């Protein structure tokens, strides 16, 4: 969420000058009251224009005014509610964090700071306006992480069941780029409300069958959080999707749309935009043992280095590594095991140790070398490229299950905070 392309984060805004600007300021009024905050008409009009221009840039037809106006107002209202929750909860983004995010955005777009500011100016957006917009996005993201994540519980048994399932075994398989359209159905919907939702869905399906644009239909009809982005959900693994989509998506072809499916939030359709291949990651591990000698009050650094050199020479003369490690090594984690550190991820050790492991062949000894811990002599016993450890797989499963529950919980939470808020929309 935090780092989006410049075109997505920095929307074009119009800047009115002179008397026109002064007139707009004089005529500004409240467009909506949201609990203890307000949405001003100028704020609403500016966001509406930004969205219209963004949709036009994407090459799709802008939906009818009444539909787009409602979507924009709904977004401003839900944003205002979340920002008030953040203020009450003491959630904020300091300037250092904001500066880091701004720098990352510029870097990812291949821009220097000066070029970044010029790009903002070209879009009619000041640096200060962009900073506040991004700050708000970061705050909203944190509110959701705190409030939604705390509602999600994943047990150890769920993790183990997932890892044992066919779906769990596919967790590192393909990823899918998806878009969605969500037609809302209220809890305890009346027959008339359900019938109206079904008619809307039928209209969407008919449009799609006649060549309609999914993105445009999402902007017009969808109640999903990502509606104004054409329903774009980004990249997901099957395991991150709620049933039955976790099973269906793997059988879909790019461009295919699922049948309308009733879920907790309403009736939903997914479109497969793209897919990408095997995501398995392997890491190199080294089976290594070492002798560590640490300087102390009774042994100077120079004396420690000399002892390391003598042990290196004794090892080269054929003495047993394990025996010398048990006698001399001062690494409490490996000394009793003859210096054996078992299989080591190079990224888990200090740079000096990692570099020495890398240049030492299997079965060979390193020359004595220093690190922050003292002087070492190491021997590489073997190397392997291995799949993630059991612990890493369990963590991946936990993350996937949390993400899987997050989307559903987010929509439920957004609905709840909207229902609980006092909202009064003025005539626009």
ABEGO torsion letter per residue (X at the ends): XABBBAAAABBBBBBBBEAAAAAAAAABBBABBBEABBBBAAAAAAAAAAAAAAAAAAGBBBBBAAAAAAAAAAAAAAAAAAAAAAAAAGBBBBAAAAAAAAAAAAAAAGBBAAAAAAAAAAAGBBAAAAAAAAAAAAAAAAAAAAAAAAABBBBAAAAAAAAABAAAAAAABBBBBBBBBBBBBBBGBBAAAAAAAAAAAAAAAAAAAAGBBAAAAAAAABABAAAAAGGBAEBBBAAABBOAAAAAAAABBBGBBBBBBBBAAEBBBBBBABBBBBABBBBBBBBBBBBBBBBBAABBAAAAAAAAAAAAAAAAAGBBAAAAAAAABABAAAAAAGGBAEBBBAAABBAAAAAAAAABBBGBBBBBBBBAAEBBBBBBABBBBBBBBAAAAAAAAAAAAAAAAAAAAAAAAAAAAAAABBBBBBBX
